[in-house]
Amino acid sequence: MLLNVHTVIDPTILQQIPIPAIDKAEETRQDTPPSLPEVVQAIKQMKSRKAPGKDDVTAELLKAGGMEIALWLHQIIVDVWINEEMVEDWTMAILIRLYKNKGDKRICDNYRGISLLIVVSKIFSRIILNRIQGLLDKKLLDQQAGFRPNRSTVDQIFTLKIILEKSQEYNKSLFMCFIDIQKAYDSVNRELLWKVCRHYGLSEKLVRMLKLLHTNTKAQVRIDRDFSETFDIETGVQQGGIPSPVLFNLLFDFIMRKILAEVGVSGVKLEYGNGDFYHSTREAHEDIEILDLIYADDVVAMCTTAADLEKFI
């Protein structure tokens, strides 16, 4: 099964991941059942003109329902939150294929799978993301620009361009490797992910809510008006799930920190504030070392020697 990419994690690794104590006020903030204003906000945040899930209910329909729909959804979401029992259809995805416009159409890898989830489940997911995004964003490496507020590929392209230009200007050696992780979201080990979530400061209750979204996950493939048999999705973050990019960032951040701590190699050094045309002499001099730039699961590693780059890889 293409969507089930099983990975084996040494149990001792899970045991060695420390779980810090959470401040009582923060734990309460994370654990409290969603309020009506949170539900209303989540409904407003749903993107319009998007294909619906299995129930054919669109975001526009829920938005048009006003406060009456919001009150109804709030009751359902609070019930799920308190009883920790997921609505069965909320973990069902409809997969549609999208040709990448390159390669042989008979080869599966030349198609992109799009997961269509029930919009109400995405409102539940959005509430969770709204609670955790600010907390987690502060803890991620600066090198990561994917799916973060006020970050984009533009930042990484600009930084990369500066490094290339300055290396050429000062005749410095530069070795780079661009890495694209195949099936990155599908191959996430869920048990490792939940432990990493706790390591980064998510409460036990909130992690259980995330687990609900990843329990008994199923899908059907839709081609035109025909549907395949239902099959289980046992690995990875929920495709199409609103918190999924942030959850992947979290796990990837944990892995990258381990790699950076162990490889012991140097990146590219940049200097800031040398009293040149752009910087005042009163500005503090700062050395910045960049070993990698990341956008979601895409990485570019850069070193000044081939040996260091090989060691990093």
C-alpha positions as CSV (number, residue, x, y, z in Angstrom):
1,M,0.0,0.0,0.0
2,L,1.6,3.3,-1.2
3,L,0.1,5.3,1.7
4,N,1.4,3.0,4.4
5,V,5.1,3.5,4.8
6,H,6.0,1.5,7.9
7,T,9.1,2.5,9.9
8,V,10.7,0.8,12.8
9,I,11.7,2.8,15.9
10,D,14.0,1.4,18.6
11,P,11.8,1.5,21.8
12,T,14.8,2.7,23.8
13,I,14.8,5.9,21.7
14,L,11.2,6.6,22.7
15,Q,12.1,6.0,26.4
16,Q,15.0,8.4,26.2
17,I,13.0,11.4,24.9
18,P,12.5,13.7,27.9
19,I,9.0,15.1,28.7
20,P,9.3,18.4,30.5
21,A,6.8,19.5,33.1
22,I,4.1,21.9,31.8
23,D,3.1,25.1,33.6
24,K,-0.4,24.6,35.2
25,A,-1.8,27.6,33.4
26,E,-0.5,26.4,30.1
27,E,-1.8,22.9,30.7
28,T,-5.3,24.3,31.5
29,R,-5.2,26.4,28.3
30,Q,-4.5,23.4,26.2
31,D,-6.9,21.0,28.0
32,T,-10.0,23.1,28.4
33,P,-12.8,22.1,26.1
34,P,-13.2,24.4,23.1
35,S,-15.2,27.5,23.6
36,L,-18.0,28.8,21.3
37,P,-15.8,31.7,20.2
38,E,-13.1,29.2,19.2
39,V,-15.6,27.3,17.1
40,V,-16.8,30.5,15.4
41,Q,-13.2,31.5,14.7
42,A,-12.4,28.1,13.2
43,I,-15.5,28.2,10.9
44,K,-14.4,31.6,9.6
45,Q,-10.9,30.3,8.9
46,M,-12.2,27.5,6.7
47,K,-11.3,28.3,3.0
48,S,-14.1,28.6,0.6
49,R,-14.4,27.1,-2.8
50,K,-12.8,23.8,-1.7
51,A,-14.0,20.3,-2.5
52,P,-16.0,18.8,0.4
53,G,-15.4,15.4,2.0
54,K,-17.6,12.3,2.1
55,D,-20.7,14.1,3.4
56,D,-20.6,16.8,0.6
57,V,-20.9,19.6,3.2
58,T,-18.9,22.6,2.2
59,A,-17.3,25.3,4.2
60,E,-19.7,27.9,2.6
61,L,-22.7,26.0,3.9
62,L,-21.4,26.0,7.5
63,K,-20.5,29.7,7.2
64,A,-24.0,30.5,5.9
65,G,-25.5,28.7,8.9
66,G,-24.4,31.5,11.2
67,M,-24.6,31.2,15.0
68,E,-27.2,28.3,14.9
69,I,-24.7,26.0,13.1
70,A,-21.9,27.3,15.3
71,L,-23.8,26.3,18.5
72,W,-24.6,22.9,17.0
73,L,-20.9,22.3,16.0
74,H,-19.8,23.5,19.4
75,Q,-21.9,20.9,21.2
76,I,-20.5,18.1,19.0
77,I,-16.9,19.2,19.3
78,V,-17.1,19.6,23.1
79,D,-18.7,16.1,23.3
80,V,-15.8,14.6,21.3
81,W,-13.3,16.5,23.5
82,I,-14.7,15.4,26.8
83,N,-15.5,11.8,25.9
84,E,-12.5,11.3,23.6
85,E,-14.6,9.3,21.1
86,M,-14.1,10.4,17.5
87,V,-16.9,10.6,15.0
88,E,-16.2,7.7,12.7
89,D,-16.6,9.7,9.4
90,W,-14.1,12.4,10.6
91,T,-11.2,10.1,10.0
92,M,-12.4,9.0,6.5
93,A,-10.6,10.6,3.5
94,I,-11.6,10.6,-0.1
95,L,-8.5,10.4,-2.3
96,I,-8.5,11.9,-5.8
97,R,-5.7,11.8,-8.2
98,L,-4.1,14.8,-9.8
99,Y,-1.6,14.3,-12.7
100,K,1.6,16.3,-12.3
101,N,1.8,17.1,-16.0
102,K,5.0,15.2,-16.5
103,G,6.0,11.6,-17.1
104,D,4.1,8.4,-18.0
105,K,0.4,8.6,-17.0
106,R,0.5,4.9,-16.3
107,I,2.9,5.4,-13.4
108,C,1.4,6.1,-10.0
109,D,4.3,8.3,-8.9
110,N,3.4,10.8,-11.6
111,Y,0.2,11.6,-9.8
112,R,-0.4,13.7,-6.7
113,G,-3.0,12.4,-4.2
114,I,-5.4,14.9,-2.8
115,S,-7.2,14.0,0.4
116,L,-10.7,15.3,0.9
117,L,-11.8,15.4,4.5
118,I,-15.1,16.2,6.1
119,V,-15.1,20.0,6.8
120,V,-16.5,19.6,10.4
121,S,-13.5,17.4,11.2
122,K,-11.2,20.2,9.8
123,I,-12.9,22.7,12.1
124,F,-12.0,20.4,15.1
125,S,-8.5,20.2,13.7
126,R,-8.3,24.0,13.2
127,I,-9.2,24.6,16.9
128,I,-6.3,22.3,17.9
129,L,-3.9,24.1,15.6
130,N,-4.9,27.5,16.8
131,R,-4.1,26.4,20.3
132,I,-0.7,24.9,19.6
133,Q,0.8,26.9,16.7
134,G,2.0,29.9,18.7
135,L,3.6,27.7,21.3
136,L,5.4,25.4,18.8
137,D,6.5,28.1,16.4
138,K,8.7,29.6,19.1
139,K,10.5,26.3,19.5
140,L,11.3,25.5,15.9
141,L,14.7,26.0,14.3
142,D,15.0,29.4,12.5
143,Q,16.1,27.4,9.4
144,Q,12.6,26.1,9.0
145,A,10.3,28.4,6.9
146,G,7.6,25.9,5.9
147,F,4.0,26.5,7.2
148,R,5.0,29.2,9.7
149,P,3.5,32.6,10.1
150,N,5.3,35.3,8.2
151,R,7.7,32.8,6.6
152,S,7.8,31.5,3.0
153,T,10.0,30.1,0.3
154,V,10.9,33.7,-0.5
155,D,12.9,33.9,2.7
156,Q,14.9,30.8,1.8
157,I,15.5,31.8,-1.8
158,F,16.7,35.2,-0.7
159,T,19.1,33.7,1.9
160,L,20.3,31.1,-0.6
161,K,20.9,33.9,-3.2
162,I,22.9,36.0,-0.8
163,I,25.1,33.0,0.2
164,L,25.8,32.2,-3.5
165,E,26.6,35.8,-4.4
166,K,28.8,36.4,-1.4
167,S,30.7,33.1,-1.8
168,Q,31.4,34.1,-5.4
169,E,32.3,37.7,-4.4
170,Y,34.8,36.6,-1.8
171,N,36.0,33.6,-3.7
172,K,34.9,31.1,-1.0
173,S,34.3,27.5,-1.5
174,L,30.7,26.4,-1.3
175,F,29.3,22.8,-1.5
176,M,25.6,22.3,-1.5
177,C,23.2,19.3,-1.5
178,F,19.5,19.6,-2.1
179,I,17.5,16.9,-0.3
180,D,13.8,16.0,-1.0
181,I,12.5,13.3,1.3
182,Q,10.2,11.0,-0.5
183,K,6.8,10.2,1.1
184,A,7.8,12.3,4.1
185,Y,4.3,12.8,5.5
186,D,3.3,9.2,4.8
187,S,6.3,7.8,6.6
188,V,5.9,9.5,9.9
189,N,6.0,7.1,12.8
190,R,3.0,8.0,14.9
191,E,4.3,6.7,18.2
192,L,7.5,8.8,17.8
193,L,5.4,11.8,16.8
194,W,3.3,11.7,20.0
195,K,6.4,11.4,22.2
196,V,8.0,14.3,20.4
197,C,4.8,16.4,20.8
198,R,5.0,15.8,24.6
199,H,8.7,16.7,24.4
200,Y,7.9,20.1,22.8
201,G,5.4,21.0,25.5
202,L,2.0,19.7,24.4
203,S,-0.2,18.4,27.2
204,E,-1.2,14.7,27.5
205,K,-4.8,15.6,26.9
206,L,-4.1,17.6,23.7
207,V,-1.9,14.8,22.4
208,R,-4.8,12.4,22.9
209,M,-7.0,14.7,20.8
210,L,-4.4,14.5,18.0
211,K,-4.3,10.8,18.4
212,L,-8.1,10.7,17.9
213,L,-7.6,12.3,14.5
214,H,-5.1,9.5,13.6
215,T,-7.0,6.5,15.0
216,N,-8.8,4.2,12.6
217,T,-7.9,6.5,9.7
218,K,-9.4,5.1,6.4
219,A,-9.7,6.2,2.8
220,Q,-11.4,5.5,-0.5
221,V,-10.0,6.4,-3.9
222,R,-12.5,8.2,-6.1
223,I,-12.0,8.1,-9.9
224,D,-14.8,10.1,-11.7
225,R,-17.9,8.8,-9.9
226,D,-16.5,5.4,-8.9
227,F,-15.1,4.6,-5.4
228,S,-12.6,1.9,-4.4
229,E,-13.1,-0.3,-1.4
230,T,-12.2,1.4,1.9
231,F,-8.7,0.7,3.2
232,D,-6.8,1.6,6.4
233,I,-4.1,4.2,6.6
234,E,-1.8,3.1,9.4
235,T,1.2,5.5,9.1
236,G,2.0,9.1,8.7
237,V,0.3,12.3,9.6
238,Q,-3.3,12.8,8.3
239,Q,-3.1,13.8,4.7
240,G,-5.1,16.9,4.2
241,G,-5.3,17.4,8.0
242,I,-5.0,21.1,9.1
243,P,-2.4,20.4,11.9
244,S,-0.4,17.9,9.7
245,P,2.2,20.4,8.4
246,V,2.9,21.7,11.9
247,L,3.1,18.2,13.3
248,F,5.6,17.2,10.6
249,N,7.6,20.3,11.2
250,L,7.8,19.3,14.9
251,L,9.1,15.8,14.2
252,F,11.5,17.0,11.5
253,D,12.8,19.7,13.9
254,F,13.5,17.0,16.5
255,I,15.3,14.9,14.0
256,M,17.3,17.8,12.6
257,R,18.5,18.9,16.0
258,K,19.7,15.4,16.7
259,I,21.6,15.4,13.3
260,L,23.1,18.8,13.9
261,A,24.3,17.8,17.4
262,E,26.0,14.7,16.2
263,V,27.6,15.6,12.8
264,G,29.8,18.3,14.2
265,V,30.5,20.1,10.9
266,S,30.5,23.8,10.1
267,G,28.2,25.6,7.7
268,V,28.6,28.9,5.9
269,K,29.6,31.9,8.0
270,L,28.1,35.3,7.3
271,E,29.0,38.5,9.1
272,Y,26.6,41.3,9.9
273,G,27.2,44.9,11.0
274,N,30.7,45.8,9.9
275,G,30.2,49.5,9.5
276,D,29.8,49.3,5.7
277,F,27.4,51.3,3.6
278,Y,24.4,49.3,4.8
279,H,25.3,49.1,8.5
280,S,26.2,51.7,11.1
281,T,29.4,51.3,13.1
282,R,27.2,51.4,16.2
283,E,25.5,48.2,15.2
284,A,26.6,45.1,17.0
285,H,28.9,42.8,15.0
286,E,27.3,39.4,14.5
287,D,28.6,36.2,13.0
288,I,25.9,33.8,11.6
289,E,26.6,30.3,10.6
290,I,24.1,28.6,8.3
291,L,24.4,24.8,7.8
292,D,21.0,24.2,6.3
293,L,17.8,25.8,5.1
294,I,14.5,24.0,5.3
295,Y,11.1,24.4,3.8
296,A,8.8,21.6,5.2
297,D,10.5,18.4,4.0
298,D,12.9,20.1,1.5
299,V,16.4,20.7,2.8
300,V,19.5,22.3,1.3
301,A,22.7,21.6,3.2
302,M,25.7,23.8,2.7
303,C,29.3,23.6,3.8
304,T,32.7,25.1,2.8
305,T,34.3,21.7,2.3
306,A,33.2,18.6,0.5
307,A,34.2,16.4,3.4
308,D,31.9,18.3,5.8
309,L,29.0,18.1,3.4
310,E,29.5,14.3,3.0
311,K,29.6,13.9,6.7
312,F,26.3,15.9,7.1
313,I,24.6,13.8,4.5
